[in-house]
Amino acid sequence: MKSVLKRALLGAAALSVVLLSAMPAGAQGYPARPVRIIVGFAPGGSSDIVARLVGQHLSPLLGQPVIVENRPGAGGILGSDIVAKAAPDGLTLLLATAGHSTAAAIMLKLPFDAVKDFAWITTLTTYPFVIATRPESPISSLSDLVARAKAAPGRISFGTTGAGAAQHMLPEWFSAETGIEMLHVPFKGGTAVVTEVMTGRVDLIFETMTLTLPHVKSGKLRALAVTSRQSAGFLPDVPAAAQTVPAFVFQSWLGLAAPAATPAGIVDRLNRDVRRVLAEPDVQKRFAELGGNAAPSTPDELRKQVEAEIQRWQQTVETRHIERQ
């Protein structure tokens, strides 16, 4: 009886060794404490909504609470800086946005390297932007917008979440493609911009489908165009901007990143678990309601995407003679 028990214990120990050795290096015991997702924007915006959705479903897989912490400021740069300087233990993550690339293009100096100071984990979702105005606006279409802007340069205004954000660079790119001039009015968060457009204090918003879709459906905003190559299924009656300006096609994204030097095993663990989250039907349904699609990637794919977008937006800065901050 004792020999049988001894063999069983030895077998269990051997199995434990095999299971531990199969875990990626650096991932053993991770996470030992709650995980933070830093969102560099105010609550209620698209990045905040997605971070909370992913965090809610990721927590059971990690076995620890996943806490969303909003740290708005400087168009998301403050949040990125917090993560870049955090301990590389996988406990502090960044909800990265397409604005991460635009900030790198427009800023003279960032407190971090926009590519090298992060361990890229995965893309979460992709979605087009919506060009919208208030329902009573005299601007009736995208071609009408271009005509009015050419007739009165600098009179038509667009609101953004700050200089260098995707909401700023996209209208600049549109202006470059159409030869118009519009007035940039920055705010601290996407929800404030939406309010200003709905009240008529600002003429236009170039904003995520996630944030604008509910307001378009409720009639509080009127969509002029979407930036996908074709009309989006979420707004089938709204034309694609490319029908008026063929080169103007843009798919935005949200993703997760950690501080550089985060062990590869932790990055792989997070990538694997987030993929499981993104495969959940209720998560995909919620993304669809927000106007986006689940879009997991490898860490390397996300890093290369960020590098390519930085180069692209640097060209826009040069073409538009935008003063670097």
N, C-alpha and C positions, 0 to 999 in steps of 0.2 A: 504493500500500500504506500509505504514511504517512497519507494523508488518510482512508482507511478506519479505521485504528487511532485517529486523532484523533477521528473522529465517534463511534466506539464508546466511547472514554473520556469524551467529552462527554455521551453518552447515559447512561452509568453514573452520572456525577456528578449529572446532572439527576434521575435516578431516586432517588438517595440523598436529594436535597433534598426531593423529593416525599414519600418515606417518612418523613423526619424531621419535615416539616411536618404530616404526618397524625397524628403521635403527640400525645396530650394534653399541654398545657403543663405543664411541671414533671416529666414522666415520662421525658424523655430520659436515658439512662444509668442509670436506676433498675432494680434496686438495685446499687450499686457494692460493697457489703459484705454480710455475713450479716445476716439479719433476725431479731430476737428477738420471740417472743410471750411476754408476761408473764402468768403465771397467778397470781392472788392467793391460791392455796390450795395445800395440801400435795400431793405426788405421789400418784397413785392415785385421786383423786376424779374426778367426771364431767367437770369443766372441763379437768383435766389430760389425761384420756384423749382427749377431742375435740381439744384443742390439738395433741397429738402426731400424731394421725391426719391432721388438716388440714395441719399443717406438713410432714409427710412427703411428701404429694402436691403441696403448693404449691412446694416447693423446686425441682423440675425446671422448673417454669414460670417461676420468677423467675431461675433460673440461679445461685442462691446458696443456701447452707445456711440453713434456717429452724430456729432453736434455741428450744426451750421452756425458759423460766426460771421456776422456782417461787419466788414471793416471798410466802409466807403471812403473814397478820397482819391483825388488826382486821376480820375478816369480808370480806376482799378489798379493803379500802380502801387498804392499803399498796401493793398492786400497781397499783391505779387511779392512785394518786398518782404513782408512778414514771413511768407513761406520760403523765399530764397534764403533767408537768414535763420530759419528754424533748424532744430536738430534733425539730421537725416535718419529718423527712426520710423518714418511712415505714419506718425501720429498727427502730423500737420500737413494737410493737403490743400491744393489750390483748385478752386473752380475756375479754370482758365477759359477765357472767351476769345473771340476773334479780335477783340480790342487789344489783346496782349501783343499781337503783331503790329497793329497800327500804332500803338504807343511807342514801340521800338523804332518805328520809321520816322515819327515826328519829333521825338525827344532828342535834344542835343546830348543829354547824358542821363542814363537811368542809374539807380542805385544798385543795379544787378545786371548781369548779362541775360538777355531775354531768352536765350537758347541754352547756354552752357550751365547756368545756375539752377536748372531744373531737371528732374528725372521725369520724363514724360510717361504717362501711364496709358491713357486711352481717350479717344473721342467718345462723348456720350450721345450727342444728338446733333443733327444738322437741320437747317431750316432756312427758307428765304426771308428776306426783309420785305416790309410793306411800305410803300410810299402813300401816306394818308394825310387828309386834311379834315376840317370840321364839315359836318353835313351841309351847312349853309354857305360854304366857301364858293366864291365865283369861279374858282379854278375847277374846270369840268373834266379835264383829262390830262395825261402826261404831255401831249402835244400842245395843249392849251397852256400848261405850266411853262413850257419852253418859250412859247410866243409871248406870254406876259412878262417873263423874266428878261427877255431880250428887249422888250419895249420899255422896261423900267429896271435897269440894272441895279442890284443891291436893295431893291424894295421888298421883294418876297423873302420871308425869313424861314429858317428851319431850326428846330430845337434839337439839342443833343445832350448826351450825358457827360460832355466835357471835351476839350480839345484833344484830338488824337484818338478818341474812341471810334469804333467802327461806324457809329451813328454820325460821326463828323466826317470821316474819310470817304464814306460812300457818297454823300451829296457832293463832295469835292470832285470825286471821280465822275459823277454824273455831270457836273458843271463843265469839266474838262471835255467830256464827250459831246456836249451840246453847245458849248461856247457861251454859256450864260454866267451871270454873277448873282449869288444869293447871299443873304445876311445870316451869319452863324450866331445863334443865341445858345450859350451853354448853360446847363443846369447840373445839379448834383446827382440826380437819379432819373431813371426812365419813367417812373410813375409821374414825376413832376412835369416832365416834358409832355406827356399825354394830356395831363390836365390843362396845360397852357394852350395846347392845340385845340382841345375841345371847347375852351372858352373863347378862342379866337385871338388871343394875345400873341400867338405865334402861328404862322401860316401852315407850316408843313412839319411832318415827322418822317424820318427814314428809320424805321424801328423794326425790331424782330417780330416775326409772325407770332411768337409766343405771347408777347405783351400786347400786340394790337388786335389779334383775332377776336377776343371777347368783345372789345369795344366796337369793332366793325360789325359783328353779328348783332349787337344790341342797337346799332344805329347811331352811336355816339361819335364814331369816326366814319369817314367815307374813304375807302381805298381807291387810289388812282391806278396803282400797278403793283405787281409783285416782282421780285428780282430773280426768280427762277427762270429757266430758259423757256418754259411754257407756263400757262396758267396753272396755279396750284389747285390740287383737288380740294383743299380746304376752302378756297374762295374761287369756285369755278367761273364766276361771272366777272372776275377782275382780270384784266389783260396783263400779260407779261410785259415788263418794261422793254424787253428786247424787241417787241413789235414796233416800238417807236425809236429806240436806240439799240441797234443790234448787238453792239459790244457790251452792253450793260447787263451782265449776268453775274449774280453773286449768291453763294450759299454760305451762310454763317454756320458757326459751330460752337459747342461747349465741350470742354474736356476736363480731365483730371491730371494734375501734376504734383510732384513731391519735390522736396529740396534735392539738389544734386548730391551725389554720394549716398543716396538711399540705397541700401543693398538690393541687388538684382532680384533676390528671392522675394523681398517684400513687394517690389514693383510687379513681379510676375504673379504673386498672390493676389494683389489688388486688381490687376488686369483680368485675371481669371474670374474673380468674384464679381467684378463689375459686369463682365460679359453675361454672367448668370442673371444678374439684375436686369440687364437690358433685354434679355430673352423672355422675361416674365410678361405674359399677355396683358396684365393690368397696367404694367409700366408702359408698354408699347401703346396701349389704348390712351393712357394719359398724355403721352408725347403727341399722339395724333390730335387730341383735343387742344393741345397747345400749338399745333401747327408744325410739328417737327416729326422726325423719324429717328428711331434708335439707330446709332451708327458706330458700333465699336471698331477700334483699330488696334494695331500693335503699337507699342511704345515708339518704335522706329518710324512708323508711318506718321504718327502725330508730330514727332520732332521734325521730320522732313517737311511736313505741311507748314509748320510755323516758320521754318527757314525760308521757304518759297514765298510765303505771304509777306514776310518782312521786306523782301526784295521788291515785290510787287507794289507795296504801299510806298516804298521809298521813291519809286518812279512817279507816283501820283504827287508826292510832296514836291518833287523837282518840277514836274510839269505845271503844277498850279502855283508854284512859287510861294508855297505855304511857309510861313516863318516857323522854324523849328523852336520848340519851347525850351 
